[in-house]
Amino acid sequence: MASPEPLLCKEPVEDYQSLKEKDAQQAEKEYYRTLKNHRVFLATFAAVLGNFSFGFALVYTSPVIPALETSLVLSLRLTEATASWFGSVFTLGVAAGGLVTMYLNDYLGRKLSIMFSAVPSVIGYLFMTSAQGTWMLLVGRLLTGFAGGVTSASIPVYISEISHPGVRGALGSCPQIMSVLGALFLYALGLVVPWRWLAVAGLVPVLLMIALLSFMPDSPRFLVSKGKEEKALDSLIWLRGAHAEYWREYEEIKDSFSEQSRPISWKEIKQPYIWKPLAITLLMRFLQQLSGVTPILVYLQVIFNSTEVILEPQYDAVIVGAVRLASVVVATFSMDKVGRKILLYISAIIMLASNLTLGFYIHLIPQYSHNSSAIMVNSSSHEGLATSWTSVLTVIPLIATMVFIVGYAIGWGPVTWLLMAEILPLKARGTVSGLCVLVSWLTAFVLTKVFLLVKAEYGLEVPYFFFGAVCIVNLIFTFFIPETKARSLEQIESYFRTGQKSFIESSHHLK
């Protein structure tokens, strides 16, 4: 005879456990809702002024190269070879800055690393302002690039560690927004200001950044990692507010660090919770650069000169900068709603379409222009029609470039910066973020250095077809990236440690 079923079967136990999880999730959700975020926003703004300066310095060459190619001062006149160095040496500086920040992030801290970047930035701008020869221009570009490498590796980490899941997606896009805003400011200022005064203007955000950051706290997570628990608590209280229920978050930070108080070792890199996020971030930054964004931004006016767009190239550059800014703002408000992965998919598809469009346009337009000229010679009645069609066609490079910028700015631009700071474990975050910047900008250096040479030797369409092929790889790679929307940094790290997706499912309740 079968034994009777016990009164307390498994179902109520499971329901009880599920109820406990829901209560914990609801408590966490309510905690984030009650927080006052204005101080987090202020600290973020102070930090991302460094990104504004970076964006400004990155595209400094766009209006300056055309001006110096016709300079009356022979020692400042740029040839094709010196122009390629002027455009690319900045990325070498960024790579070097990222390498140094692997040390600075974990020893000086995130905030002091950002503040340190002001030193080479100011010196670099002074070199370019007072330049009497091309060597001074190159030194200035190298130093401002070095400063950009430091901020690229430290600012995303700082923002991710002072923010909470409720705002981290939006704030994680701020470095990209400010970088884009800095570039747009440079394009617009370049319409009315001589190139030396552009360098003077670059000093303003750097000095403002130093002034504001002096009053901001360091990352609570970094302070805990250095055993400065009292300062870490003070920092968290300042960021969350004295009346917030911050103790739970503080204990989570301490518990996360207690498991990883020792520095990362080569042996530990073989562990999945280290090498998987490391591989994802490195490959993302590598593929981000291979999609072609840096040479396109650096040589934007050169590209528009070559494709004979309908407007003056400098005005086209301003339009592209404005479109880029609007796209990043849209991505900022979408990231915590639709998630990171869907934006990466959409971004890669848009960039692929625009790169192929530009590639085929550049490849086919010379033949069309030749045929149009023949028509104009052989039949004056067709002259107006040919001219009209040529004018219409010259809009294509501008539109395709704007579409590319939109695609990049809604996904592979801001999301890669955010994911770098999100998925890396705490003990490796400072070091590996510097390594990511190093890999990313060494790739950018190679691309910007060879871009003009490939253009001269094989045609401008060749780089665009290459960038299009990379976008296909980006689409495939996105499949292997985990979704981090609405997860705390500790939950994300737990996922890579255990390989379990329970935190992904449970976190949907936090949306």
Secondary structure, 3 states (H helix, E strand, C coil): CCCCCCCCCHHHHHHHHHHHHHHHHHHHHHHHHHCCCHHHHHHHHHHHHHHHHHHHHHCCHHHHHHHHHCCCCHHHCCCHHHHHHHHHHHHHHHHHHHHHHHHHHHHCCHHHHHHHCHHHHHHHHHHHHCCCCHHHHHHHHHHHHHHHHHHHHHHHHHHHHHCCHHHHHHHHCHHHHHHHHHHHHHHHHCCCCCHHHHHHHCHHHHHHHHHHHCCCCCCHHHHHHCCCHHHHHHHHHHHHCCCCCCHHHHHHHHHHHHCCCCCCCCCHHHCHHHHHHHHHHHHHHHHHHHCCHHHHHHCHHHHHHHHCCCCCHHHHHHHHHHHHHHHHHHHHHHHHHHCHHHHHHHHHHHHHHHHHHHHHHHHHHHHHHHHHHHHHHHCHHHHHHHHHHHHHHCCHHHHHHHHHHHHHHHCCCHHHHHHHHHHCCHHHHHHHHHHHHHHHHHHHHHHHHHHHHHHHHHCCHHHHHHHHHHHHHHHHHHCCCCCCCCCCHHHHHHHHHHCCCHHHHHHHHHC
